[in-house]
Amino acid sequence: MSTAANRRPHRRRRTLIAAATAALALGTALTATGCDAVGKALDCVQTADSIADSVTDLQRAVQNAANDPTQTQQSLTSIENDLDKIGDKSDNADVNKAVDDLQSAVANVRTAIKNGDRAPDLSPVTDAAGELTKVCTP
């Protein structure tokens, strides 16, 4: 039997041991943090992803505001609704701060549009959405 063939069972055993250890660590982490915490984290990630899509829609809507000004308002409302979902479910201080910052940025854009600004600065919205995505990512 070749030397490489002799090493295969040892390598396979080490791989199985590493996989079993990782599974045990994951199980322990889930037990320690609870399924509720994992569920909240997943909700946060999914909602942050939805907000990112809404921010992209908002950027497009602002660019096309002359064609359909209602799209901008709909995009802002969509972001606000998603933020309400995260805010209701999170007890994480970083997530709550990111939600507050994004809510403030959206309110500022809404006010700017109400005051006649046809091209409001969206960078605070995109920055806050990026921060929310960062703090929601496990």
Z-matrix of the N, CA and C atoms (Angstrom, degrees):
N
C 1 1.428
C 2 1.520 1 107.89
N 3 1.331 2 117.04 1 140.82
C 4 1.458 3 120.99 2 -177.57
C 5 1.527 4 110.89 3 -77.69
N 6 1.303 5 115.18 4 164.94
C 7 1.457 6 120.76 5 -179.77
C 8 1.528 7 110.66 6 -66.08
N 9 1.323 8 117.87 7 -38.59
C 10 1.462 9 121.78 8 179.25
C 11 1.524 10 110.26 9 -62.95
N 12 1.314 11 116.95 10 -39.43
C 13 1.463 12 120.65 11 179.29
C 14 1.524 13 110.67 12 -66.56
N 15 1.330 14 117.43 13 -34.04
C 16 1.461 15 120.95 14 177.61
C 17 1.539 16 111.58 15 -68.00
N 18 1.337 17 117.67 16 -29.44
C 19 1.454 18 121.09 17 -177.45
C 20 1.526 19 112.24 18 -80.76
N 21 1.328 20 118.77 19 -23.98
C 22 1.456 21 121.59 20 -176.29
C 23 1.523 22 113.28 21 -57.52
N 24 1.329 23 120.66 22 -47.31
C 25 1.459 24 119.00 23 -179.77
C 26 1.529 25 112.26 24 -62.53
N 27 1.331 26 117.06 25 -36.85
C 28 1.462 27 120.09 26 178.87
C 29 1.526 28 110.89 27 -67.19
N 30 1.330 29 116.63 28 -41.21
C 31 1.449 30 121.13 29 179.86
C 32 1.527 31 109.87 30 -65.52
N 33 1.322 32 117.05 31 -42.37
C 34 1.458 33 122.00 32 179.93
C 35 1.530 34 109.43 33 -64.08
N 36 1.324 35 116.84 34 -41.60
C 37 1.456 36 120.97 35 -179.90
C 38 1.532 37 110.23 36 -65.10
N 39 1.333 38 117.20 37 -42.59
C 40 1.464 39 120.18 38 177.90
C 41 1.524 40 110.89 39 -63.19
N 42 1.310 41 116.91 40 -39.00
C 43 1.464 42 121.04 41 178.06
C 44 1.518 43 110.52 42 -64.00
N 45 1.337 44 116.94 43 -43.77
C 46 1.463 45 120.84 44 179.09
C 47 1.527 46 111.06 45 -64.73
N 48 1.323 47 116.62 46 -40.13
C 49 1.467 48 120.23 47 178.90
C 50 1.532 49 109.79 48 -65.36
N 51 1.319 50 116.90 49 -42.54
C 52 1.469 51 120.46 50 179.23
C 53 1.521 52 110.33 51 -63.95
N 54 1.321 53 117.44 52 -41.89
C 55 1.466 54 120.83 53 179.17
C 56 1.525 55 110.93 54 -65.32
N 57 1.317 56 116.93 55 -41.69
C 58 1.461 57 120.28 56 179.14
C 59 1.524 58 110.70 57 -65.43
N 60 1.319 59 117.33 58 -39.48
C 61 1.461 60 121.17 59 178.53
C 62 1.525 61 110.62 60 -64.92
N 63 1.325 62 116.69 61 -41.93
C 64 1.463 63 120.41 62 178.71
C 65 1.524 64 110.63 63 -64.22
N 66 1.327 65 116.97 64 -42.16
C 67 1.468 66 120.59 65 179.12
C 68 1.526 67 110.70 66 -63.94
N 69 1.320 68 116.77 67 -40.44
C 70 1.458 69 120.91 68 178.19
C 71 1.524 70 110.43 69 -65.13
N 72 1.314 71 117.37 70 -42.83
C 73 1.470 72 121.34 71 178.88
C 74 1.528 73 110.24 72 -62.92
N 75 1.329 74 117.34 73 -42.45
C 76 1.454 75 121.02 74 178.45
C 77 1.517 76 110.26 75 -63.58
N 78 1.311 77 116.56 76 -43.90
C 79 1.468 78 120.50 77 178.30
C 80 1.508 79 111.77 78 -61.47
N 81 1.313 80 116.71 79 -41.12
C 82 1.459 81 121.00 80 178.05
C 83 1.524 82 110.35 81 -65.60
N 84 1.315 83 116.98 82 -42.24
C 85 1.463 84 120.36 83 179.47
C 86 1.519 85 110.70 84 -63.66
N 87 1.314 86 116.76 85 -41.73
C 88 1.464 87 119.84 86 179.20
C 89 1.518 88 111.04 87 -65.60
N 90 1.320 89 116.25 88 -38.72
C 91 1.455 90 119.69 89 178.76
C 92 1.523 91 110.24 90 -67.96
N 93 1.330 92 116.12 91 -41.86
C 94 1.463 93 120.31 92 -178.12
C 95 1.524 94 111.47 93 -67.56
N 96 1.325 95 116.87 94 -41.28
C 97 1.454 96 119.50 95 -177.44
C 98 1.509 97 112.17 96 -89.18
N 99 1.303 98 116.47 97 -20.89
C 100 1.452 99 120.65 98 179.89
C 101 1.505 100 111.27 99 85.41
N 102 1.294 101 114.12 100 150.17
C 103 1.459 102 119.91 101 179.39
C 104 1.517 103 110.95 102 -65.41
N 105 1.330 104 116.86 103 -30.88
C 106 1.450 105 120.50 104 -179.66
C 107 1.528 106 110.54 105 -61.39
N 108 1.323 107 117.24 106 -42.00
C 109 1.459 108 120.80 107 179.18
C 110 1.522 109 111.05 108 -64.96
N 111 1.313 110 116.59 109 -40.15
C 112 1.465 111 120.48 110 178.32
C 113 1.521 112 109.53 111 -65.19
N 114 1.328 113 116.05 112 -42.80
C 115 1.464 114 120.13 113 178.22
C 116 1.516 115 111.68 114 -61.40
N 117 1.339 116 116.88 115 -41.78
C 118 1.463 117 120.87 116 178.64
C 119 1.527 118 110.24 117 -63.19
N 120 1.316 119 116.49 118 -42.23
C 121 1.463 120 120.21 119 -179.78
C 122 1.527 121 110.42 120 -62.90
N 123 1.322 122 116.69 121 -43.00
C 124 1.458 123 119.89 122 178.51
C 125 1.525 124 111.32 123 -65.01
N 126 1.324 125 117.02 124 -41.00
C 127 1.463 126 120.69 125 176.36
C 128 1.523 127 110.19 126 -59.61
N 129 1.317 128 116.09 127 -42.46
C 130 1.463 129 121.35 128 -179.79
C 131 1.521 130 110.21 129 -61.55
N 132 1.320 131 117.00 130 -47.34
C 133 1.461 132 121.15 131 -179.47
C 134 1.523 133 110.48 132 -62.52
N 135 1.321 134 117.00 133 -45.69
C 136 1.462 135 120.18 134 -178.79
C 137 1.525 136 111.40 135 -64.82
N 138 1.318 137 116.99 136 -41.85
C 139 1.461 138 120.00 137 179.97
C 140 1.522 139 110.65 138 -69.84
N 141 1.325 140 117.87 139 -38.45
C 142 1.464 141 120.88 140 176.92
C 143 1.522 142 109.90 141 -61.62
N 144 1.322 143 117.23 142 -38.10
C 145 1.462 144 121.45 143 177.11
C 146 1.526 145 109.96 144 -64.55
N 147 1.320 146 116.51 145 -42.26
C 148 1.457 147 120.83 146 177.73
C 149 1.528 148 110.56 147 -63.05
N 150 1.333 149 116.63 148 -39.97
C 151 1.466 150 120.73 149 178.06
C 152 1.527 151 110.16 150 -64.16
N 153 1.314 152 116.83 151 -40.79
C 154 1.468 153 120.16 152 178.20
C 155 1.528 154 110.10 153 -58.90
N 156 1.330 155 116.75 154 -42.17
C 157 1.467 156 120.42 155 176.47
C 158 1.526 157 110.81 156 -62.94
N 159 1.335 158 116.24 157 -41.22
C 160 1.464 159 120.51 158 179.75
C 161 1.528 160 111.60 159 -65.99
N 162 1.332 161 116.69 160 -36.14
C 163 1.467 162 120.01 161 177.54
C 164 1.529 163 109.56 162 -65.71
N 165 1.316 164 117.07 163 -40.06
C 166 1.467 165 120.39 164 176.04
C 167 1.524 166 109.86 165 -61.88
N 168 1.342 167 116.74 166 -43.65
C 169 1.462 168 120.78 167 176.58
C 170 1.523 169 111.02 168 -60.57
N 171 1.338 170 116.20 169 -40.25
C 172 1.460 171 120.91 170 179.00
C 173 1.523 172 110.57 171 -62.02
N 174 1.314 173 117.20 172 -43.52
C 175 1.464 174 120.70 173 179.55
C 176 1.526 175 110.47 174 -60.39
N 177 1.331 176 116.02 175 -44.11
C 178 1.464 177 120.21 176 177.88
C 179 1.530 178 111.04 177 -64.67
N 180 1.328 179 115.91 178 -41.88
C 181 1.465 180 120.39 179 -178.18
C 182 1.526 181 111.10 180 -63.33
N 183 1.325 182 116.96 181 -41.12
C 184 1.463 183 120.10 182 178.70
C 185 1.531 184 110.14 183 -64.85
N 186 1.325 185 116.81 184 -39.56
C 187 1.458 186 120.36 185 178.68
C 188 1.525 187 111.31 186 -64.97
N 189 1.344 188 116.67 187 -32.40
C 190 1.455 189 121.37 188 -177.52
C 191 1.525 190 112.78 189 -106.20
N 192 1.314 191 117.24 190 21.77
C 193 1.469 192 121.40 191 -174.78
C 194 1.522 193 112.41 192 -58.39
N 195 1.302 194 117.66 193 -31.92
C 196 1.467 195 120.18 194 179.66
C 197 1.527 196 110.62 195 -63.75
N 198 1.327 197 116.92 196 -34.05
C 199 1.465 198 120.98 197 -178.97
C 200 1.522 199 112.14 198 -78.80
N 201 1.339 200 117.47 199 -39.38
C 202 1.467 201 120.71 200 -177.83
C 203 1.522 202 109.91 201 -153.75
N 204 1.326 203 116.93 202 90.16
C 205 1.473 204 120.12 203 -177.34
C 206 1.526 205 113.50 204 -66.45
N 207 1.305 206 119.60 205 -18.83
C 208 1.470 207 121.36 206 -179.70
C 209 1.520 208 111.69 207 -70.32
N 210 1.316 209 117.78 208 -24.31
C 211 1.464 210 120.89 209 -179.48
C 212 1.526 211 111.55 210 -62.59
N 213 1.318 212 116.55 211 -37.03
C 214 1.459 213 119.95 212 179.36
C 215 1.521 214 110.40 213 -63.23
N 216 1.333 215 116.67 214 -46.64
C 217 1.465 216 120.87 215 179.11
C 218 1.531 217 111.07 216 -62.65
N 219 1.322 218 116.51 217 -40.09
C 220 1.470 219 119.98 218 178.77
C 221 1.519 220 111.26 219 -64.39
N 222 1.318 221 117.51 220 -39.63
C 223 1.464 222 121.08 221 178.71
C 224 1.522 223 110.75 222 -65.49
N 225 1.322 224 116.99 223 -42.62
C 226 1.464 225 120.61 224 178.53
C 227 1.529 226 110.77 225 -63.17
N 228 1.326 227 116.31 226 -42.44
C 229 1.471 228 120.62 227 179.06
C 230 1.525 229 110.80 228 -64.34
N 231 1.319 230 117.07 229 -39.37
C 232 1.465 231 121.06 230 178.49
C 233 1.530 232 110.69 231 -61.65
N 234 1.333 233 116.89 232 -43.76
C 235 1.466 234 120.61 233 178.15
C 236 1.524 235 109.85 234 -62.20
N 237 1.334 236 116.85 235 -46.02
C 238 1.464 237 120.96 236 -179.21
C 239 1.526 238 111.57 237 -60.70
N 240 1.327 239 116.87 238 -40.79
C 241 1.472 240 120.12 239 178.87
C 242 1.525 241 111.25 240 -64.03
N 243 1.326 242 116.24 241 -41.69
C 244 1.468 243 119.80 242 178.01
C 245 1.529 244 111.01 243 -65.69
N 246 1.309 245 116.67 244 -37.96
C 247 1.467 246 120.02 245 178.55
C 248 1.522 247 111.19 246 -64.31
N 249 1.321 248 116.27 247 -37.59
C 250 1.468 249 119.67 248 176.84
C 251 1.524 250 110.83 249 -60.88
N 252 1.342 251 116.58 250 -38.15
C 253 1.467 252 120.83 251 179.41
C 254 1.529 253 111.02 252 -62.94
N 255 1.329 254 116.24 253 -45.01
C 256 1.463 255 119.53 254 -179.12
C 257 1.522 256 109.85 255 -68.14
N 258 1.325 257 116.80 256 -46.12
C 259 1.461 258 120.83 257 -177.64
C 260 1.510 259 112.90 258 -59.18
N 261 1.331 260 117.22 259 -35.70
C 262 1.462 261 121.29 260 179.88
C 263 1.521 262 112.52 261 -70.50
N 264 1.333 263 117.39 262 -27.22
C 265 1.459 264 120.64 263 -172.38
C 266 1.521 265 114.27 264 -102.51
N 267 1.317 266 118.13 265 -14.06
C 268 1.461 267 119.20 266 -171.83
C 269 1.527 268 112.16 267 -101.73
N 270 1.327 269 114.03 268 140.63
C 271 1.459 270 119.74 269 171.27
C 272 1.534 271 109.36 270 -119.36
N 273 1.335 272 115.44 271 17.87
C 274 1.456 273 122.15 272 179.80
C 275 1.529 274 108.66 273 -89.97
N 276 1.323 275 117.44 274 124.64
C 277 1.464 276 122.29 275 -176.47
C 278 1.530 277 111.98 276 -61.07
N 279 1.339 278 117.92 277 -40.19
C 280 1.467 279 120.85 278 179.96
C 281 1.523 280 111.26 279 -65.82
N 282 1.329 281 115.89 280 -41.73
C 283 1.476 282 120.05 281 178.63
C 284 1.527 283 109.33 282 -64.41
N 285 1.335 284 116.63 283 -45.42
C 286 1.463 285 120.14 284 -178.76
C 287 1.531 286 111.67 285 -62.43
N 288 1.336 287 117.40 286 -38.14
C 289 1.463 288 120.26 287 177.57
C 290 1.519 289 110.29 288 -66.21
N 291 1.330 290 117.24 289 -42.84
C 292 1.465 291 120.73 290 179.46
C 293 1.533 292 110.31 291 -63.62
N 294 1.333 293 116.73 292 -38.93
C 295 1.467 294 120.86 293 177.59
C 296 1.525 295 109.43 294 -63.69
N 297 1.329 296 117.44 295 -46.32
C 298 1.465 297 121.39 296 179.25
C 299 1.527 298 111.37 297 -59.93
N 300 1.328 299 116.45 298 -43.50
C 301 1.468 300 120.80 299 -179.99
C 302 1.527 301 111.07 300 -63.29
N 303 1.324 302 115.89 301 -41.30
C 304 1.461 303 119.42 302 -179.73
C 305 1.531 304 110.76 303 -70.13
N 306 1.327 305 117.14 304 -38.94
C 307 1.464 306 119.78 305 176.55
C 308 1.526 307 110.54 306 -60.67
N 309 1.315 308 116.70 307 -41.69
C 310 1.461 309 121.32 308 179.01
C 311 1.530 310 110.82 309 -64.36
N 312 1.318 311 117.09 310 -43.65
C 313 1.464 312 121.35 311 179.61
C 314 1.526 313 111.10 312 -63.17
N 315 1.335 314 116.69 313 -41.28
C 316 1.470 315 120.94 314 178.67
C 317 1.533 316 109.62 315 -65.27
N 318 1.325 317 117.07 316 -42.57
C 319 1.471 318 120.54 317 178.68
C 320 1.529 319 110.70 318 -61.29
N 321 1.327 320 116.76 319 -39.23
C 322 1.466 321 120.16 320 178.68
C 323 1.524 322 111.55 321 -65.11
N 324 1.323 323 117.21 322 -39.79
C 325 1.465 324 120.45 323 177.37
C 326 1.526 325 109.67 324 -65.35
N 327 1.322 326 116.27 325 -43.89
C 328 1.467 327 120.33 326 179.41
C 329 1.538 328 110.56 327 -59.66
N 330 1.334 329 116.85 328 -42.73
C 331 1.469 330 121.67 329 178.90
C 332 1.529 331 110.61 330 -65.43
N 333 1.320 332 116.98 331 -42.85
C 334 1.464 333 120.65 332 179.63
C 335 1.534 334 110.64 333 -60.60
N 336 1.316 335 116.56 334 -42.33
C 337 1.469 336 120.57 335 179.25
C 338 1.528 337 110.10 336 -65.97
N 339 1.333 338 115.29 337 -42.71
C 340 1.465 339 120.47 338 178.78
C 341 1.534 340 110.81 339 -60.10
N 342 1.335 341 115.77 340 -34.15
C 343 1.467 342 120.86 341 179.80
C 344 1.525 343 113.06 342 -85.13
N 345 1.325 344 117.26 343 8.84
C 346 1.459 345 120.86 344 173.37
C 347 1.515 346 116.24 345 97.83
N 348 1.304 347 118.27 346 2.56
C 349 1.468 348 120.89 347 179.14
C 350 1.532 349 108.52 348 -73.13
N 351 1.321 350 116.08 349 114.51
C 352 1.475 351 120.39 350 -178.46
C 353 1.524 352 112.49 351 -84.04
N 354 1.320 353 116.84 352 -14.22
C 355 1.472 354 121.22 353 179.75
C 356 1.530 355 109.10 354 -136.93
N 357 1.327 356 117.32 355 68.68
C 358 1.469 357 119.12 356 -178.77
C 359 1.528 358 111.53 357 -66.17
N 360 1.319 359 114.86 358 154.43
C 361 1.458 360 121.08 359 178.58
C 362 1.528 361 108.73 360 -72.65
N 363 1.314 362 116.45 361 116.06
C 364 1.464 363 121.45 362 -179.16
C 365 1.522 364 112.88 363 -96.21
N 366 1.329 365 117.05 364 -2.35
C 367 1.468 366 118.76 365 -176.37
C 368 1.527 367 112.58 366 -60.63
N 369 1.351 368 120.94 367 -37.49
C 370 1.461 369 118.27 368 175.70
C 371 1.537 370 112.69 369 -63.03
N 372 1.321 371 116.94 370 -33.27
C 373 1.468 372 120.68 371 178.01
C 374 1.526 373 110.03 372 -68.47
N 375 1.321 374 116.48 373 -47.37
C 376 1.471 375 119.03 374 -178.99
C 377 1.529 376 111.06 375 -66.83
N 378 1.339 377 116.89 376 -37.90
C 379 1.470 378 119.76 377 177.66
C 380 1.534 379 111.28 378 -63.48
N 381 1.336 380 116.07 379 -45.74
C 382 1.467 381 120.46 380 -179.23
C 383 1.529 382 111.03 381 -66.73
N 384 1.324 383 116.65 382 -37.47
C 385 1.478 384 119.71 383 177.41
C 386 1.523 385 110.27 384 -65.52
N 387 1.320 386 116.62 385 -38.31
C 388 1.466 387 120.59 386 176.84
C 389 1.508 388 111.97 387 -63.72
N 390 1.330 389 116.43 388 -40.26
C 391 1.465 390 120.96 389 178.40
C 392 1.531 391 110.47 390 -66.06
N 393 1.325 392 116.26 391 -40.34
C 394 1.464 393 119.74 392 178.16
C 395 1.522 394 110.42 393 -62.97
N 396 1.300 395 116.70 394 -43.90
C 397 1.475 396 120.17 395 177.90
C 398 1.524 397 109.97 396 -59.99
N 399 1.327 398 116.26 397 -40.59
C 400 1.468 399 120.78 398 -179.27
C 401 1.535 400 111.32 399 -63.65
N 402 1.336 401 117.14 400 -46.02
C 403 1.457 402 118.74 401 -176.23
C 404 1.531 403 111.96 402 -76.96
N 405 1.322 404 117.30 403 -18.82
C 406 1.470 405 119.89 404 177.81
C 407 1.517 406 112.21 405 -85.41
N 408 1.315 407 117.17 406 -18.58
C 409 1.451 408 120.17 407 -177.22
C 410 1.519 409 109.69 408 -77.48
N 411 1.343 410 115.84 409 122.50
C 412 1.479 411 118.78 410 -178.24
C 413 1.509 412 112.84 411 -67.38
